[in-house]
Amino acid sequence: MKFTTTATICALFVEAVVGSATPPSSARSNIGRTHRIALNSRLSAANGSKVFDSRTVREQLQFVSRKYSATMGAYERNTGSRHPLNGRYNARSVAKRTTNGNVSLTNYDADLWYGDIEVGTPPQTFTMLFDTGSSDLFLPSIQCDVSCDGHTQYDPAASSSSKDTGQPFRQQAEYVDDVFVGGYEADDQTIGAAYAYSPEFSKDDFPPDGLSGLGFPEISEFEGSPLFQTLYESGQLPQGVIGFKLSTTPGASEMLIGGTNTSLYRSDTLTYIPVTQKGYWQVVMDGISRLGQDVIESHAAPAIIDTGTTLVITSDAIAQAYYANIPGATAHTEGEDTYWTIPCNIINSTVPTFIFGGHAFPVSPQTFNLGPDILSSDCLAGIAASSEMDFTIVGDVFLQNTYSVFDYRNTRVGFAELV
């Protein structure tokens, strides 16, 4: 995805502060070691309080639609074939190097996870969102206007290792430079440098400086290597794996590069599911159940595992079947998108269980209940729907309940029960 004058970086991520990366001077000595990046949540700083309003939720759903429209358009341009899940999506133009092909993304005061990387020679530190639902790395350019004030801005002229790719973009430039993350070095990493951010991405509303996609090259707007691929192909990682634990509990979250943290999950429950279509981390979900009752419509459903989306967003058929017979469950539809509210006094008894690889992973009330409506006694439920979709985006509502493993070498995703 790319930036326009109204573009930003990402919306539906869970916000956290990450520890600093290992200094670049020691990067090469880290070959064969795993590296932990600690995460903390803004929700924990706010005592875990959550509220929502309808405008925020609608805007979040619209963002996800734009994000997937753009990445599916990139898939078609990069592979020459329409993405198999792109049944009803109106994919954006696939013309190579479009001059205005930026996704308009907005921060809606949602939760986000972000962490440090270092870029250039000498290195400069940036905070970045880590998103498995996209594949490109973006930073604000030193040429960005006042919309980037407060964010650390990338100055290619200050880095002796920066090279301009010469690719023409309307609201950004493309460079390659050395990137250091979690103690590892990604040489000649492709970087988009944005010239403008939207007002919603003021430093007060959006603390991170940029975004780092961890998907596959098939959905990249660039022709360069995504960060995860660059790290894997460098030979530095002991394993081509990144492990995530996401939580709003202070000190409980982390991203581990090069392996998994076995102290955080029950190894006997680790279940791997093969990626069925490279591009996204796309797998087959066995199904969803509620109170032991299977949602038949969800059986053998395609699913994309996306750390960059808060909600679980699925098809109308699956969502409607899930909420059927829940007393007081109310659908709120605008355009292609629908979200549901449930009376706050019963929502905790309506949580889903997701089945992957034959293993059931329950979702907790704390992550499924996204908070009370500021105008009613209902609470926002964690499963939404889009009529554009025949698949399920599995976001942080689910991922906070598991240890998640993204295995680049073996093109598979793993889930395990937390200890």
C-alpha positions as CSV (number, residue, x, y, z in Angstrom):
1,M,0.0,0.0,0.0
2,K,1.1,3.6,-0.6
3,F,0.4,7.0,0.9
4,T,-1.6,9.9,-0.4
5,T,-2.3,13.3,1.0
6,T,-5.1,11.7,3.1
7,A,-3.1,8.5,3.6
8,T,-1.8,7.2,6.9
9,I,-0.3,4.0,8.0
10,C,-2.7,1.7,9.6
11,A,-5.8,1.6,11.8
12,L,-6.8,-1.6,13.5
13,F,-3.7,-2.6,15.4
14,V,-3.2,-3.0,19.1
15,E,-1.0,-0.2,20.4
16,A,2.2,-1.0,22.4
17,V,5.6,0.3,23.2
18,V,8.5,-1.9,22.2
19,G,12.1,-2.1,23.6
20,S,14.9,-0.8,21.5
21,A,16.6,-2.9,18.8
22,T,20.1,-4.3,19.3
23,P,22.6,-1.7,18.1
24,P,23.5,-2.2,14.4
25,S,27.2,-2.5,15.1
26,S,26.5,-5.9,16.7
27,A,24.0,-7.2,14.1
28,R,26.3,-9.6,12.4
29,S,27.3,-11.2,15.7
30,N,23.7,-12.1,16.3
31,I,23.6,-14.7,13.6
32,G,21.9,-17.9,15.0
33,R,20.3,-16.1,18.0
34,T,16.7,-15.3,18.6
35,H,15.8,-11.8,19.7
36,R,12.9,-10.7,21.8
37,I,11.1,-7.4,21.5
38,A,8.9,-6.6,24.5
39,L,5.5,-5.0,24.0
40,N,3.2,-3.0,26.3
41,S,-0.4,-1.9,25.7
42,R,-1.9,1.5,25.8
43,L,-5.1,-0.1,27.1
44,S,-3.2,-1.2,30.2
45,A,-2.1,2.4,30.8
46,A,-5.8,3.3,30.6
47,N,-6.7,0.7,33.2
48,G,-8.1,-1.5,30.5
49,S,-11.1,0.7,29.9
50,K,-12.7,0.4,26.5
51,V,-15.6,2.3,24.9
52,F,-16.7,2.7,21.3
53,D,-18.9,4.8,19.1
54,S,-20.5,3.8,15.9
55,R,-18.5,6.2,13.7
56,T,-15.2,4.7,14.9
57,V,-16.3,1.2,14.2
58,R,-17.6,2.0,10.7
59,E,-14.4,3.8,9.9
60,Q,-12.3,0.8,11.1
61,L,-14.3,-1.5,8.9
62,Q,-13.9,0.8,5.9
63,F,-10.2,0.9,6.5
64,V,-9.9,-2.9,6.3
65,S,-11.8,-2.9,3.1
66,R,-9.4,-0.4,1.5
67,K,-6.4,-2.3,2.8
68,Y,-7.5,-5.6,1.3
69,S,-8.6,-4.0,-1.9
70,A,-5.1,-2.5,-2.3
71,T,-3.2,-5.6,-1.4
72,M,-5.4,-7.8,-3.6
73,G,-4.8,-5.3,-6.4
74,A,-1.0,-5.7,-5.8
75,Y,-1.3,-9.4,-5.9
76,E,-2.9,-9.3,-9.3
77,R,-0.3,-6.9,-10.6
78,N,2.6,-9.0,-9.2
79,T,1.4,-12.4,-10.2
80,G,-0.7,-11.7,-13.3
81,S,-3.7,-13.5,-11.7
82,R,-6.6,-12.4,-9.7
83,H,-6.4,-13.5,-6.1
84,P,-8.6,-16.6,-5.4
85,L,-10.3,-14.8,-2.5
86,N,-11.0,-11.7,-4.6
87,G,-14.5,-12.8,-5.4
88,R,-16.4,-9.5,-4.8
89,Y,-13.7,-7.1,-3.9
90,N,-13.4,-4.2,-6.3
91,A,-9.6,-4.5,-6.5
92,R,-7.7,-1.3,-7.1
93,S,-6.0,-0.7,-10.4
94,V,-3.3,-3.2,-11.1
95,A,-1.4,-1.0,-13.6
96,K,2.3,-1.2,-12.8
97,R,3.6,1.7,-10.8
98,T,0.4,3.7,-10.7
99,T,1.0,7.3,-9.8
100,N,-1.8,7.6,-7.3
101,G,-2.2,4.0,-6.0
102,N,-2.1,4.8,-2.3
103,V,-4.5,3.4,0.2
104,S,-6.2,6.1,2.2
105,L,-5.7,4.8,5.7
106,T,-6.9,6.5,8.9
107,N,-6.1,6.1,12.5
108,Y,-9.3,5.8,14.5
109,D,-7.9,5.8,18.0
110,A,-7.8,2.0,17.8
111,D,-5.2,-0.1,19.6
112,L,-1.8,-0.6,18.0
113,W,1.4,-2.6,18.5
114,Y,4.6,-0.9,17.5
115,G,8.3,-1.3,18.1
116,D,11.7,0.0,17.2
117,I,13.8,-0.4,14.1
118,E,16.9,1.4,13.0
119,V,17.4,2.6,9.4
120,G,20.5,3.8,7.6
121,T,24.2,4.6,8.1
122,P,24.6,6.0,10.7
123,P,21.4,4.4,12.1
124,Q,18.3,6.4,13.0
125,T,15.6,4.9,15.2
126,F,11.9,4.7,14.1
127,T,8.9,3.1,15.8
128,M,7.0,0.8,13.5
129,L,3.8,-1.2,13.4
130,F,4.4,-4.9,12.7
131,D,1.6,-6.1,10.4
132,T,1.3,-9.6,9.0
133,G,-1.6,-8.4,6.8
134,S,0.6,-6.3,4.5
135,S,4.1,-6.5,3.1
136,D,5.6,-3.0,2.7
137,L,7.8,-0.8,4.9
138,F,6.8,2.9,5.1
139,L,8.4,5.9,6.9
140,P,7.6,9.6,6.9
141,S,10.0,11.4,4.6
142,I,12.1,14.4,5.7
143,Q,10.3,16.2,2.9
144,C,6.9,15.5,4.5
145,D,4.8,18.6,5.3
146,V,3.5,19.6,8.7
147,S,1.3,16.6,8.8
148,C,4.3,14.6,9.9
149,D,5.3,16.9,12.8
150,G,6.3,14.9,15.9
151,H,7.2,11.8,13.9
152,T,10.8,10.9,13.3
153,Q,11.4,11.5,9.6
154,Y,13.6,9.5,7.2
155,D,16.4,11.6,5.6
156,P,18.0,9.5,2.8
157,A,20.7,12.2,2.3
158,A,21.9,11.5,5.9
159,S,22.4,7.8,5.2
160,S,25.5,6.7,3.3
161,S,23.7,3.3,2.6
162,S,20.5,4.8,1.1
163,K,19.8,4.5,-2.6
164,D,16.9,6.0,-4.5
165,T,15.3,3.4,-6.7
166,G,14.0,6.0,-9.1
167,Q,10.5,4.6,-9.0
168,P,7.9,7.4,-9.7
169,F,5.3,7.9,-7.0
170,R,3.0,10.8,-6.5
171,Q,3.1,11.2,-2.7
172,Q,6.2,9.2,-1.8
173,A,9.7,8.2,-2.9
174,E,11.1,4.7,-2.9
175,Y,14.6,3.9,-1.5
176,V,16.6,0.9,-0.4
177,D,18.6,1.2,2.8
178,D,19.9,-1.0,5.6
179,V,17.4,-1.8,8.3
180,F,18.1,-3.2,11.8
181,V,15.4,-4.9,13.7
182,G,15.6,-7.1,16.8
183,G,19.3,-7.4,16.4
184,Y,19.2,-8.4,12.8
185,E,20.3,-6.5,9.7
186,A,18.3,-6.3,6.5
187,D,20.6,-5.0,3.8
188,D,19.1,-3.0,1.0
189,Q,15.6,-3.2,2.3
190,T,13.0,-1.4,0.2
191,I,11.4,1.6,2.0
192,G,8.6,3.9,1.0
193,A,9.2,7.5,2.2
194,A,5.8,9.4,2.5
195,Y,5.5,13.1,1.8
196,A,2.2,13.6,3.7
197,Y,0.2,12.1,6.5
198,S,-3.5,12.6,7.3
199,P,-4.5,14.8,10.2
200,E,-5.6,11.7,12.2
201,F,-1.9,10.6,12.2
202,S,-0.8,13.5,14.4
203,K,1.8,12.3,16.9
204,D,-0.7,12.6,19.8
205,D,-3.2,10.2,18.1
206,F,-0.7,7.9,16.4
207,P,2.6,7.4,18.3
208,P,4.4,5.1,15.8
209,D,6.4,6.6,12.9
210,G,5.6,4.1,10.2
211,L,4.5,0.5,9.3
212,S,6.4,-2.7,8.6
213,G,4.5,-5.4,6.8
214,L,5.5,-9.0,7.5
215,G,3.6,-10.6,4.6
216,F,4.8,-12.2,1.4
217,P,6.0,-10.3,-1.7
218,E,2.9,-11.3,-3.7
219,I,0.9,-8.5,-2.0
220,S,3.6,-5.9,-1.9
221,E,3.1,-2.6,-3.7
222,F,6.9,-2.5,-4.2
223,E,9.0,-4.8,-6.4
224,G,11.5,-5.2,-3.6
225,S,11.7,-7.8,-0.8
226,P,9.4,-7.5,2.2
227,L,11.2,-7.2,5.6
228,F,10.5,-10.8,6.7
229,Q,11.8,-12.2,3.4
230,T,14.9,-10.1,3.5
231,L,15.7,-11.3,7.1
232,Y,15.0,-14.9,6.2
233,E,17.1,-14.8,3.0
234,S,20.0,-13.2,4.9
235,G,20.8,-16.4,6.7
236,Q,20.9,-14.7,10.1
237,L,17.9,-16.3,11.6
238,P,18.2,-19.5,13.5
239,Q,14.7,-20.3,12.2
240,G,12.6,-18.4,9.6
241,V,10.0,-17.8,12.2
242,I,8.5,-14.9,14.1
243,G,6.5,-15.6,17.3
244,F,3.9,-13.2,18.7
245,K,2.2,-12.9,22.1
246,L,-0.2,-10.0,22.1
247,S,-1.8,-8.8,25.4
248,T,-3.0,-5.6,27.1
249,T,-1.3,-6.7,30.3
250,P,1.8,-4.7,31.1
251,G,5.0,-6.6,30.2
252,A,3.1,-9.6,28.9
253,S,3.5,-9.0,25.1
254,E,6.4,-9.6,22.8
255,M,7.5,-10.4,19.2
256,L,10.3,-12.9,19.0
257,I,12.4,-12.9,15.8
258,G,14.1,-16.1,14.7
259,G,12.1,-18.6,16.9
260,T,9.4,-19.0,19.5
261,N,9.4,-18.4,23.3
262,T,8.5,-21.8,24.6
263,S,8.0,-20.4,28.1
264,L,4.9,-18.5,26.9
265,Y,2.8,-21.4,25.5
266,R,2.0,-25.1,25.9
267,S,4.2,-26.9,23.4
268,D,1.9,-29.9,23.3
269,T,-0.8,-27.7,21.9
270,L,1.2,-26.0,19.1
271,T,-0.8,-26.6,16.0
272,Y,0.5,-25.7,12.5
273,I,-1.7,-25.0,9.5
274,P,-0.2,-24.7,6.0
275,V,-0.5,-21.5,4.1
276,T,-2.7,-22.3,1.1
277,Q,-2.0,-19.2,-1.0
278,K,1.2,-17.2,-0.5
279,G,0.7,-13.5,-0.3
280,Y,-1.3,-13.3,2.9
281,W,-0.8,-15.7,5.8
282,Q,-3.8,-17.5,4.4
283,V,-4.9,-20.8,5.9
284,V,-8.0,-23.0,6.2
285,M,-10.1,-22.5,9.4
286,D,-11.9,-25.7,10.5
287,G,-14.7,-23.6,11.9
288,I,-16.2,-21.4,14.6
289,S,-18.4,-22.5,17.4
290,R,-20.4,-20.8,20.2
291,L,-21.5,-22.7,23.4
292,G,-20.5,-25.9,21.7
293,Q,-22.7,-25.3,18.7
294,D,-20.9,-25.3,15.4
295,V,-21.5,-22.5,12.9
296,I,-21.9,-24.7,9.8
297,E,-21.3,-21.8,7.5
298,S,-17.7,-21.5,8.9
299,H,-16.6,-25.0,8.2
300,A,-13.4,-25.3,6.0
301,A,-13.4,-21.5,5.5
302,P,-10.4,-19.6,4.1
303,A,-8.9,-17.3,6.7
304,I,-6.2,-14.7,6.7
305,I,-4.2,-14.3,9.9
306,D,-3.6,-10.5,10.4
307,T,-1.9,-8.9,13.4
308,G,-2.8,-5.6,11.8
309,T,-6.6,-5.9,12.3
310,T,-8.3,-5.7,15.6
311,L,-11.7,-7.3,14.8
312,V,-12.5,-10.7,13.3
313,I,-14.2,-9.8,10.1
314,T,-16.0,-12.5,8.1
315,S,-18.7,-13.0,5.6
316,D,-22.3,-12.0,6.1
317,A,-23.4,-15.7,6.2
318,I,-21.0,-16.7,8.9
319,A,-21.6,-13.6,11.1
320,Q,-25.4,-13.8,10.8
321,A,-25.3,-17.5,11.7
322,Y,-23.0,-16.8,14.7
323,Y,-25.3,-14.1,16.2
324,A,-28.5,-15.9,15.5
325,N,-30.5,-16.6,18.7
326,I,-28.4,-14.4,20.9
327,P,-30.9,-12.3,22.9
328,G,-30.6,-8.6,22.1
329,A,-27.9,-9.1,19.5
330,T,-28.3,-6.1,17.0
331,A,-26.8,-5.8,13.6
332,H,-25.7,-2.3,12.5
333,T,-25.1,-2.1,8.7
334,E,-23.7,0.7,6.6
335,G,-22.9,-0.1,3.0
336,E,-21.0,-3.4,2.8
337,D,-20.1,-3.5,6.5
338,T,-22.0,-4.8,9.5
339,Y,-21.0,-4.9,13.2
340,W,-23.0,-6.3,16.1
341,T,-23.7,-5.2,19.6
342,I,-24.9,-7.4,22.5
343,P,-26.3,-6.3,25.8
344,C,-23.4,-5.9,28.1
345,N,-24.9,-8.1,30.8
346,I,-24.8,-11.2,28.6
347,I,-22.0,-10.6,26.1
348,N,-19.4,-12.4,28.1
349,S,-21.5,-15.6,27.7
350,T,-21.5,-15.4,23.9
351,V,-17.8,-15.8,23.2
352,P,-16.6,-17.8,20.2
353,T,-14.2,-20.7,19.8
354,F,-12.1,-21.0,16.7
355,I,-10.9,-24.4,15.4
356,F,-7.6,-24.6,13.5
357,G,-5.9,-27.9,12.6
358,G,-8.4,-29.8,14.6
359,H,-7.6,-27.9,17.8
360,A,-10.1,-25.6,19.6
361,F,-8.9,-22.2,20.7
362,P,-11.4,-20.3,22.8
363,V,-11.7,-16.5,22.8
364,S,-11.9,-14.8,26.2
365,P,-14.7,-12.4,27.2
366,Q,-12.0,-9.7,27.7
367,T,-10.9,-9.7,24.1
368,F,-14.4,-10.5,22.5
369,N,-16.1,-7.7,24.4
370,L,-14.7,-4.5,22.9
371,G,-16.4,-2.2,25.3
372,P,-19.8,-0.4,25.9
373,D,-21.4,1.9,23.4
374,I,-21.2,5.4,24.7
375,L,-24.9,5.9,23.9
376,S,-26.5,2.7,25.1
377,S,-26.2,-0.3,27.4
378,D,-24.9,-2.5,24.6
379,C,-21.3,-3.7,24.1
380,L,-19.5,-4.1,20.8
381,A,-18.9,-7.8,19.9
382,G,-15.6,-8.8,18.3
383,I,-16.9,-10.4,15.1
384,A,-18.0,-8.2,12.3
385,A,-18.9,-8.8,8.6
386,S,-18.4,-7.5,5.1
387,S,-20.6,-8.3,2.2
388,E,-17.5,-8.0,0.0
389,M,-15.9,-11.0,1.7
390,D,-16.1,-14.7,1.2
391,F,-13.3,-15.3,3.7
392,T,-12.4,-14.4,7.3
393,I,-9.8,-12.0,8.5
394,V,-8.6,-13.3,11.9
395,G,-7.4,-10.3,13.9
396,D,-6.4,-9.5,17.4
397,V,-9.7,-10.4,19.0
398,F,-8.6,-14.0,18.4
399,L,-4.8,-13.6,18.4
400,Q,-4.6,-12.2,22.0
401,N,-5.8,-15.6,23.1
402,T,-3.0,-17.7,21.5
403,Y,0.7,-17.7,20.9
404,S,1.0,-17.2,17.2
405,V,3.9,-18.4,14.9
406,F,4.5,-17.2,11.4
407,D,6.9,-19.7,9.8
408,Y,8.3,-18.3,6.5
409,R,10.5,-21.2,5.7
410,N,7.7,-23.8,5.8
411,T,4.9,-21.4,4.8
412,R,2.7,-22.2,7.7
413,V,1.0,-20.5,10.7
414,G,1.0,-22.0,14.2
415,F,-1.2,-21.5,17.2
416,A,-0.7,-22.7,20.7
417,E,-2.5,-22.2,24.0
418,L,-0.9,-19.7,26.4
419,V,0.5,-20.8,29.7
